[in-house]
Amino acid sequence: MNAPSSLKDRIQNTDLLAKVVPVEEAVKHVVDGNTVAISGFTKSGEPKTFFPALAAHLARSAPQTRLTLLSGASLSEDVEGPMAPFIRKRGPYMSSSASRRRIHAGEMDFTDVHLSAFARNLMYGFYGDIDVAVVEVSRIRPNGSVILTSSVGISAEALTRAKKIILEVNTSVPDYTGYHDIVLPTVHPHVGWPLPLLNVRDRIGNPYVEIDLSRVVAVVESRTPDHPVPFKAANATDRRIAQNVVDFLLRCRDEFQWGKRLPPIQSGVGNVANAIIGELYASPFQKIRFWTEVFQDGMLRYVEDDAKFEYASATAVSFSAEGRQKFLQMFERCRERLVLRPMWLSNSPEIISRLFVIAMNTPIEVDIYGHVNSTHIDGSRIVNGLGGSGDFFRNAYLSIVHTPSVRKLKDGRTVSCVMPYVRHIDHTEHDIKCVVTEHGYARNMDIRSPRRRAVDIIDQCAHPYFRPLLHAYLDMAGPGDEPRATDMKVLEGWWREYDAACRTFPGESDPE
């Protein structure tokens, strides 16, 4: 691991070294009405010095300022929270409670977009001009090109499209030279060649980002490491879900003759995802490859095991405090076994399909026909956004949606995560090959009617307590290919019975 460096050590271009200014000066380049595109993906590689300083500056000097903020994915609350009052438009993904409150109040326009499309849309100009790009880097090379840090996201696109560039050189993190594979999407009317990626470890671009030095208006120093991502230890439900996922994969291994080699794995972020990665480590599969968005805690143990692990590709690394310390200890080894790419490339439908990626993500809820809601509670309250789940589910070789069968809410009710219908559809039944809960799994890979699929999902995946209610809905829905109850009096009666069941649930479940 590289030790923390001085700013002069990290800035090898004399012209840009001369543009180093206090952050209090740099923030003045952002003004009302600007569109600001920044680095950052799952709380990694974000501008951790510039944005809190900008929020303080605006609160003090220009409280009426309203900006459009574009990032790769979620930012930490420390970065986005103070800025939320000044954001008029936000995309394509967020996890800030401050932003969420303003979105629900109608004070912030938020659009969640498939991540593979968002970066391309940025390059196409669909979101208008990028006034300012603020990007965290670990090194500025002698020719002025930059080495990013722990995420790529939309950093390369932001640096390419922005009228003004502000570089935040983080001297508290290691030099990430050699980690990145930077390629920009082709812009119409130019026709792009098929991406020449045939294996997870292939590299097709540069390890740095070229920039127009004349657009750099300021360089600031950061000494703040990435904010840790909190992960809970896997509970019994998480472990049972993980075991069922691996059981399904072992069945596919035998049925489709994979041998000991899994196709590359995409795994979402969170406790269930980490539990699955842990269960895979204990499985018979060898030389596992990850083609995913985020390289996280559960994957670190693989890097130490040559028999178990081959290579990983992601657009960010994101760790708990403990995981980050382990990553720093393994930094040089990870440099040889992990590549970080722009999110349009990590989430490319072309590559996901070509590499036969197995996609695994946790939703809010699924319905008995296999439709999936990943984004909105009660159909209207946004949680985070679509992220990359749609990119992977739609284009994967196998798409696995895994969720606890029930979830306990703060009001004391325990609700079913398998519903008659989801009130917001992010992924249709056409995109999902398997639904998994702690009770089992239901495959959606053969030719059969939606009604037969519904019976399977209810019997294999729903909590036993809610199964009679779900079967009752299916019975009252009537005939048809994918029957839906339309008699409002009957439907209202079902919902009253369901609500009563949620309030009297006899078992235990983890609070939401």
Secondary structure per residue as TSV (DSSP state, phi and psi in degrees):
chain	resnum	aa	ss	phi	psi
A	1	M	-	360.0	138.0
A	2	N	-	-76.0	138.5
A	3	A	-	-75.8	157.9
A	4	P	-	-54.0	141.8
A	5	S	-	-116.1	167.8
A	6	S	-	-83.1	161.5
A	7	L	H	-61.5	-37.9
A	8	K	H	-65.7	-34.4
A	9	D	H	-64.6	-35.0
A	10	R	H	-88.0	-20.4
A	11	I	B	-107.8	102.4
A	12	Q	-	-95.2	-1.5
A	13	N	-	-103.0	122.0
A	14	T	H	-67.2	-35.1
A	15	D	H	-63.6	-41.9
A	16	L	H	-76.7	-29.8
A	17	L	H	-61.7	-33.1
A	18	A	T	-72.3	-14.0
A	19	K	T	-95.9	9.2
A	20	V	B	-69.1	127.2
A	21	V	-	-136.7	161.0
A	22	P	-	-61.0	146.6
A	23	V	H	-61.3	-27.2
A	24	E	H	-65.5	-25.9
A	25	E	H	-82.6	-39.9
A	26	A	H	-62.9	-36.1
A	27	V	G	-65.2	-18.7
A	28	K	G	-70.2	-11.0
A	29	H	G	-76.6	-13.1
A	30	V	-	-98.6	123.8
A	31	V	-	-130.1	168.8
A	32	D	T	-52.6	134.9
A	33	G	T	89.2	-7.3
A	34	N	-	-67.7	149.0
A	35	T	E	-100.1	121.6
A	36	V	E	-115.1	123.0
A	37	A	E	-109.7	131.2
A	38	I	E	-130.9	162.1
A	39	S	-	-74.9	165.9
A	40	G	-	127.8	132.9
A	41	F	B	-153.9	118.0
A	42	T	T	52.7	48.7
A	43	K	T	66.2	22.4
A	44	S	B	-121.8	138.8
A	45	G	S	71.5	20.2
A	46	E	-	-86.3	160.7
A	47	P	-	-75.6	94.2
A	48	K	T	-84.8	-14.7
A	49	T	T	-99.0	-44.1
A	50	F	H	-65.3	-46.2
A	51	F	H	-70.1	-43.7
A	52	P	H	-60.0	-36.8
A	53	A	H	-67.1	-38.9
A	54	L	H	-63.8	-43.2
A	55	A	H	-60.7	-42.7
A	56	A	H	-64.5	-41.0
A	57	H	H	-62.9	-46.0
A	58	L	H	-67.1	-40.3
A	59	A	H	-61.9	-35.0
A	60	R	H	-83.9	-40.3
A	61	S	H	-114.5	-24.6
A	62	A	-	-147.7	63.7
A	63	P	T	-66.5	-16.0
A	64	Q	T	-85.7	-1.3
A	65	T	-	-61.4	137.2
A	66	R	-	-132.9	130.0
A	67	L	E	-122.8	161.9
A	68	T	E	-102.8	127.4
A	69	L	E	-116.7	124.8
A	70	L	E	-122.5	132.8
A	71	S	-	-140.5	177.9
A	72	G	S	-71.6	-55.4
A	73	A	S	-150.1	-143.9
A	74	S	-	-69.7	148.6
A	75	L	-	-110.7	160.3
A	76	S	-	-70.1	155.9
A	77	E	H	-61.8	-32.2
A	78	D	H	-62.2	-30.7
A	79	V	H	-90.9	-50.0
A	80	E	H	-83.4	-34.2
A	81	G	G	-53.2	-53.1
A	82	P	G	-64.4	-24.1
A	83	M	G	-84.8	-18.3
A	84	A	G	-52.3	-41.0
A	85	P	G	-63.1	-16.7
A	86	F	G	-105.3	5.0
A	87	I	E	-99.8	120.5
A	88	R	E	-91.6	-36.8
A	89	K	E	-132.7	143.2
A	90	R	E	-143.1	138.2
A	91	G	E	-163.9	161.9
A	92	P	S	-105.4	5.3
A	93	Y	-	-162.1	142.9
A	94	M	-	-154.1	158.9
A	95	S	-	-133.4	17.2
A	96	S	-	-83.4	127.5
A	97	S	H	-66.1	-32.9
A	98	A	H	-65.8	-44.2
A	99	S	H	-66.1	-40.5
A	100	R	H	-59.8	-41.5
A	101	R	H	-61.8	-41.0
A	102	R	H	-72.0	-34.0
A	103	I	H	-63.3	-48.1
A	104	H	H	-66.8	-27.3
A	105	A	T	-84.1	-3.1
A	106	G	T	78.4	15.9
A	107	E	S	-96.0	-8.5
A	108	M	S	-138.5	127.2
A	109	D	E	-82.0	124.9
A	110	F	E	-127.1	132.0
A	111	T	-	-127.2	121.9
A	112	D	-	-93.2	138.2
A	113	V	-	-132.7	145.7
A	114	H	-	-52.2	127.8
A	115	L	H	-64.7	-32.4
A	116	S	H	-64.3	-30.0
A	117	A	H	-86.1	-31.6
A	118	F	H	-60.9	-48.2
A	119	A	H	-64.3	-37.2
A	120	R	H	-67.0	-42.3
A	121	N	H	-59.0	-36.4
A	122	L	H	-61.4	-45.0
A	123	M	H	-68.6	-34.4
A	124	Y	H	-70.1	-18.1
A	125	G	T	90.4	12.2
A	126	F	T	-61.7	-28.3
A	127	Y	T	-99.0	13.6
A	128	G	-	82.2	-167.5
A	129	D	-	-70.8	148.1
A	130	I	-	-98.6	111.1
A	131	D	-	-75.3	-43.6
A	132	V	E	-139.1	133.7
A	133	A	E	-109.6	131.1
A	134	V	E	-122.1	113.5
A	135	V	E	-131.6	131.0
A	136	E	E	-79.7	133.9
A	137	V	E	-132.0	156.8
A	138	S	E	-102.1	-16.9
A	139	R	E	-158.5	144.2
A	140	I	E	-110.4	119.8
A	141	R	-	-77.3	165.7
A	142	P	T	-54.9	-34.1
A	143	N	T	-86.4	2.6
A	144	G	S	94.9	-10.5
A	145	S	-	-67.6	158.7
A	146	V	E	-122.7	149.1
A	147	I	E	-103.0	123.3
A	148	L	E	-73.9	-176.4
A	149	T	-	-112.0	-121.6
A	150	S	S	-86.6	0.0
A	151	S	B	-146.7	161.3
A	152	V	-	-114.3	-59.0
A	153	G	B	55.6	-120.7
A	154	I	T	-108.5	19.2
A	155	S	H	-58.5	-45.3
A	156	A	H	-65.6	-41.7
A	157	E	H	-65.3	-41.1
A	158	A	H	-62.1	-44.7
A	159	L	H	-65.8	-30.6
A	160	T	H	-77.6	-37.7
A	161	R	H	-93.2	-20.2
A	162	A	-	-72.6	146.0
A	163	K	S	-73.7	-36.5
A	164	K	E	-125.8	142.7
A	165	I	E	-122.2	131.9
A	166	I	E	-120.1	122.6
A	167	L	E	-102.1	129.5
A	168	E	E	-107.4	106.5
A	169	V	E	-88.6	115.1
A	170	N	E	-95.1	107.6
A	171	T	T	-88.7	-2.7
A	172	S	T	-89.4	-11.2
A	173	V	S	-105.8	159.5
A	174	P	-	-64.8	163.6
A	175	D	-	-75.7	117.4
A	176	Y	-	-88.1	17.4
A	177	T	T	-54.2	129.0
A	178	G	T	98.3	-8.4
A	179	Y	S	-83.9	-26.5
A	180	H	B	-103.9	153.9
A	181	D	-	-131.8	97.0
A	182	I	B	-100.2	121.1
A	183	V	-	-137.0	135.2
A	184	L	-	-95.4	145.8
A	185	P	-	-69.5	149.3
A	186	T	-	-73.4	144.1
A	187	V	-	-112.5	132.9
A	188	H	T	-54.0	140.3
A	189	P	T	-93.3	9.6
A	190	H	S	-70.8	138.8
A	191	V	-	-100.2	124.0
A	192	G	-	-84.3	141.4
A	193	W	-	-69.0	154.0
A	194	P	-	-55.0	138.1
A	195	L	-	-66.0	122.7
A	196	P	-	-81.7	54.9
A	197	L	-	-107.6	119.1
A	198	L	-	-115.8	-16.8
A	199	N	S	-139.7	157.4
A	200	V	T	-57.2	-35.7
A	201	R	T	-86.8	-4.5
A	202	D	-	-63.5	142.8
A	203	R	-	-120.5	136.7
A	204	I	-	-126.7	-0.5
A	205	G	S	-128.1	-146.9
A	206	N	B	-108.9	153.9
A	207	P	S	-83.9	6.7
A	208	Y	S	-138.8	170.1
A	209	V	B	-113.9	123.6
A	210	E	-	-75.7	138.5
A	211	I	-	-134.1	159.7
A	212	D	-	-85.9	107.8
A	213	L	G	-61.5	-26.2
A	214	S	G	-68.9	-18.5
A	215	R	G	-88.7	-9.4
A	216	V	E	-76.6	115.0
A	217	V	E	-100.7	-16.1
A	218	A	E	-164.3	149.4
A	219	V	E	-127.0	130.0
A	220	V	E	-125.3	159.4
A	221	E	E	-100.9	142.2
A	222	S	E	-122.7	142.1
A	223	R	-	-125.6	24.9
A	224	T	-	-108.1	120.1
A	225	P	-	-71.0	168.2
A	226	D	-	-57.4	141.1
A	227	H	-	-70.7	132.7
A	228	P	-	-67.6	150.4
A	229	V	-	-95.8	124.6
A	230	P	-	-76.1	126.0
A	231	F	-	-121.1	136.0
A	232	K	-	-87.6	152.0
A	233	A	-	-63.9	144.4
A	234	A	-	-60.8	133.4
A	235	N	-	-96.6	-176.3
A	236	A	H	-63.0	-37.3
A	237	T	H	-65.3	-45.0
A	238	D	H	-56.5	-44.0
A	239	R	H	-68.2	-37.7
A	240	R	H	-67.3	-39.6
A	241	I	H	-59.5	-46.3
A	242	A	H	-60.3	-43.0
A	243	Q	H	-62.5	-39.2
A	244	N	H	-69.2	-36.3
A	245	V	H	-61.5	-46.6
A	246	V	H	-66.5	-37.3
A	247	D	H	-59.2	-42.7
A	248	F	H	-62.8	-42.5
A	249	L	H	-66.8	-37.1
A	250	L	H	-66.0	-37.1
A	251	R	H	-63.2	-42.9
A	252	C	H	-65.1	-37.5
A	253	R	H	-55.4	-46.8
A	254	D	H	-71.8	-39.6
A	255	E	H	-72.5	-36.7
A	256	F	H	-110.3	9.1
A	257	Q	T	59.8	53.1
A	258	W	-	-77.7	-25.3
A	259	G	T	75.0	-145.3
A	260	K	T	-87.9	-4.5
A	261	R	-	-102.8	115.7
A	262	L	-	-72.6	149.7
A	263	P	-	-60.9	163.5
A	264	P	-	-58.1	148.5
A	265	I	E	-107.9	133.9
A	266	Q	E	-110.5	130.4
A	267	S	E	-131.4	130.6
A	268	G	-	-68.3	-177.8
A	269	V	S	-97.7	140.5
A	270	G	S	136.1	-179.0
A	271	N	H	-68.1	-41.8
A	272	V	H	-64.4	-42.5
A	273	A	H	-59.5	-44.6
A	274	N	H	-65.9	-35.0
A	275	A	H	-64.6	-39.7
A	276	I	H	-65.9	-42.0
A	277	I	H	-61.1	-39.1
A	278	G	H	-65.8	-40.6
A	279	E	H	-68.2	-35.5
A	280	L	H	-63.5	-35.1
A	281	Y	H	-63.0	-33.2
A	282	A	T	-86.1	-2.1
A	283	S	S	-82.7	172.2
A	284	P	S	-74.0	-9.7
A	285	F	-	-66.3	140.9
A	286	Q	-	-122.3	162.7
A	287	K	S	50.2	50.6
A	288	I	E	-71.7	141.0
A	289	R	E	-119.4	143.3
A	290	F	E	-114.5	123.1
A	291	W	E	-116.6	99.7
A	292	T	-	-146.9	179.2
A	293	E	S	-88.4	-43.6
A	294	V	E	-127.9	125.8
A	295	F	E	-91.0	118.3
A	296	Q	E	-129.4	-175.6
A	297	D	G	-46.9	-51.8
A	298	G	G	-62.2	-17.7
A	299	M	G	-87.8	-14.0
A	300	L	H	-63.5	-37.7
A	301	R	H	-63.1	-26.8
A	302	Y	H	-64.4	-38.3
A	303	V	H	-61.0	-26.6
A	304	E	T	-82.9	-6.9
A	305	D	-	-121.8	101.2
A	306	D	T	-64.7	-28.2
A	307	A	T	-74.5	-31.8
A	308	K	T	-90.4	-24.8
A	309	F	E	-131.3	141.0
A	310	E	E	-110.9	-58.9
A	311	Y	E	-164.4	160.6
A	312	A	E	-138.1	143.6
A	313	S	E	-127.2	135.8
A	314	A	E	-151.8	179.2
A	315	T	S	-110.2	-5.7
A	316	A	E	-161.2	154.8
A	317	V	E	-106.8	138.5
A	318	S	E	-145.9	119.2
A	319	F	-	-131.8	158.2
A	320	S	-	-70.6	173.1
A	321	A	H	-59.8	-42.4
A	322	E	H	-67.2	-41.7
A	323	G	H	-63.6	-37.6
A	324	R	H	-63.4	-40.6
A	325	Q	H	-62.9	-39.8
A	326	K	H	-67.1	-40.4
A	327	F	H	-60.6	-43.3
A	328	L	H	-63.8	-35.8
A	329	Q	H	-67.2	-29.0
A	330	M	T	-104.5	18.3
A	331	F	H	-57.4	-45.6
A	332	E	H	-69.6	-37.4
A	333	R	H	-66.7	-40.3
A	334	C	H	-64.8	-33.1
A	335	R	H	-58.9	-30.6
A	336	E	H	-86.1	-14.4
A	337	R	H	-124.6	4.3
A	338	L	E	-140.5	135.8
A	339	V	E	-125.2	139.8
A	340	L	E	-109.2	127.0
A	341	R	-	-122.9	162.1
A	342	P	B	-58.6	150.7
A	343	M	H	-69.8	-25.0
A	344	W	H	-66.1	-25.8
A	345	L	H	-89.0	-41.1
A	346	S	H	-63.6	-28.7
A	347	N	T	-108.3	17.5
A	348	S	-	-64.7	121.6
A	349	P	H	-56.2	-37.2
A	350	E	H	-59.0	-46.1
A	351	I	H	-76.7	-40.3
A	352	I	H	-56.7	-44.2
A	353	S	H	-69.3	-42.9
A	354	R	H	-64.9	-39.5
A	355	L	T	-85.1	0.3
A	356	F	T	57.6	48.1
A	357	V	-	-67.7	139.3
A	358	I	E	-95.6	117.7
A	359	A	E	-101.7	134.9
A	360	M	E	-137.6	121.1
A	361	N	E	-145.4	154.5
A	362	T	-	-101.8	125.9
A	363	P	-	-98.3	-176.8
A	364	I	S	-79.6	-43.1
A	365	E	E	-161.6	159.5
A	366	V	E	-126.3	163.0
A	367	D	E	-113.1	175.8
A	368	I	T	-67.6	-14.4
A	369	Y	T	-97.7	-8.6
A	370	G	S	105.1	4.3
A	371	H	-	-71.9	150.3
A	372	V	E	-129.9	134.8
A	373	N	E	-109.5	115.6
A	374	S	-	-106.9	-5.1
A	375	T	S	-129.0	-32.0
A	376	H	E	-124.0	128.3
A	377	I	E	-84.0	133.3
A	378	D	T	56.1	24.2
A	379	G	T	79.5	-7.8
A	380	S	T	-134.4	-22.4
A	381	R	E	-97.7	109.7
A	382	I	E	-68.0	139.7
A	383	V	-	-96.0	-68.0
A	384	N	S	-130.2	-52.1
A	385	G	-	142.7	174.2
A	386	L	-	-69.1	-35.3
A	387	G	T	60.6	-141.6
A	388	G	T	-99.3	4.1
A	389	S	H	-60.6	-38.7
A	390	G	H	-67.4	-39.4
A	391	D	H	-55.4	-45.4
A	392	F	H	-80.2	-45.8
A	393	F	H	-59.3	-43.9
A	394	R	H	-70.2	-31.3
A	395	N	H	-110.8	-1.1
A	396	A	-	-73.2	156.5
A	397	Y	S	-65.3	-49.5
A	398	L	E	-128.7	132.6
A	399	S	E	-117.8	120.1
A	400	I	E	-118.8	120.3
A	401	V	E	-103.5	124.7
A	402	H	E	-124.5	135.6
A	403	T	-	-155.7	150.6
A	404	P	-	-59.8	150.9
A	405	S	S	-74.2	-25.0
A	406	V	E	-137.7	161.7
A	407	R	E	-143.8	132.7
A	408	K	E	-89.8	130.3
A	409	L	-	-92.8	165.6
A	410	K	T	-65.9	-23.7
A	411	D	T	-81.4	3.5
A	412	G	S	97.8	-16.0
A	413	R	-	-74.3	149.3
A	414	T	E	-112.3	117.9
A	415	V	E	-105.4	155.8
A	416	S	E	-82.4	137.8
A	417	C	S	-90.5	-2.1
A	418	V	E	-111.8	114.9
A	419	M	E	-120.0	162.9
A	420	P	S	-61.5	-37.5
A	421	Y	S	-153.3	148.1
A	422	V	-	-90.8	145.3
A	423	R	S	-89.6	1.6
A	424	H	S	-149.3	127.4
A	425	I	-	-107.7	116.6
A	426	D	S	-98.4	-33.8
A	427	H	B	-133.3	126.0
A	428	T	-	-81.8	170.0
A	429	E	G	-61.6	-20.2
A	430	H	G	-68.1	-22.2
A	431	D	G	-92.3	-11.3
A	432	I	-	-111.3	124.9
A	433	K	S	-94.8	-21.6
A	434	C	E	-157.6	135.2
A	435	V	E	-109.3	130.6
A	436	V	E	-129.1	133.8
A	437	T	E	-130.1	-173.1
A	438	E	T	-69.1	-13.8
A	439	H	T	-92.1	-17.6
A	440	G	E	156.3	-163.0
A	441	Y	E	-139.5	152.8
A	442	A	E	-125.1	119.7
A	443	R	E	-81.1	146.7
A	444	N	-	-130.5	62.5
A	445	M	-	-123.1	-11.4
A	446	D	S	-111.4	-176.6
A	447	I	S	-92.4	111.7
A	448	R	-	-160.3	162.8
A	449	S	-	-73.5	155.3
A	450	P	H	-56.8	-34.7
A	451	R	H	-63.7	-43.3
A	452	R	H	-65.0	-37.9
A	453	R	H	-62.9	-40.3
A	454	A	H	-63.3	-42.6
A	455	V	H	-60.0	-41.8
A	456	D	H	-64.8	-46.1
A	457	I	H	-63.3	-41.8
A	458	I	H	-63.0	-49.5
A	459	D	H	-73.6	-30.7
A	460	Q	H	-95.7	-27.9
A	461	C	H	-118.5	-34.3
A	462	A	S	-69.1	153.6
A	463	H	-	-64.9	137.6
A	464	P	T	-53.1	-32.5
A	465	Y	T	-62.6	-34.3
A	466	F	T	-96.6	-6.6
A	467	R	H	-61.2	-43.7
A	468	P	H	-59.3	-39.0
A	469	L	H	-64.9	-41.1
A	470	L	H	-68.3	-39.7
A	471	H	H	-64.7	-37.1
A	472	A	H	-63.2	-39.9
A	473	Y	H	-62.5	-46.5
A	474	L	H	-60.2	-38.6
A	475	D	H	-67.0	-42.7
A	476	M	H	-79.0	-14.5
A	477	A	T	-67.2	-21.7
A	478	G	-	87.1	-164.6
A	479	P	S	-79.7	178.1
A	480	G	S	119.8	169.8
A	481	D	S	-71.3	-48.5
A	482	E	S	-131.2	78.2
A	483	P	-	-65.6	139.5
A	484	R	-	-127.7	135.5
A	485	A	-	-70.3	129.7
A	486	T	-	-119.8	-12.1
A	487	D	-	-75.2	110.5
A	488	M	H	-63.9	-35.8
A	489	K	H	-66.6	-42.7
A	490	V	H	-64.7	-43.1
A	491	L	H	-65.3	-42.5
A	492	E	H	-62.0	-37.1
A	493	G	H	-64.0	-39.8
A	494	W	H	-63.3	-44.6
A	495	W	H	-65.9	-34.9
A	496	R	H	-64.0	-42.3
A	497	E	H	-66.2	-39.6
A	498	Y	H	-64.1	-44.7
A	499	D	H	-61.7	-40.2
A	500	A	H	-62.9	-39.1
A	501	A	H	-65.5	-37.9
A	502	C	H	-63.6	-33.6
A	503	R	H	-80.5	-18.2
A	504	T	T	-115.3	18.1
A	505	F	-	-54.9	127.4
A	506	P	-	-86.2	-15.5
A	507	G	S	-93.8	-169.0
A	508	E	-	-110.8	144.7
A	509	S	-	-150.7	157.4
A	510	D	-	-76.9	138.8
A	511	P	B	-60.7	145.7
A	512	E	-	-75.1	360.0
